[in-house]
């Protein structure tokens, strides 16, 4: 994955978790993930990492994959790339 410019990001930058990286690779969604703005990438990682139970983490991972596959949704809200 290519390096993003995080210099203007004011919140903590999260490292890519292995399960998300693997899901992106398995579902061939790396490009879709990289096409999202840096704040969305970071929000997805932070949201995934805040899951306390494995079932919750898996549910969130499945939602991220689904949203990236669809392309017009971000955190259950309609979204359109500029």
Buried (B, 14 or more C-beta within 10 A) or exposed (E): EEEEEEEEEEEEEBEEBEEBBEBBEEBEBBEBBEEBEBBBBBBBBEBBEEBEEEEEBBEBBEBBBEBBEEBEBBEEEEBEEE
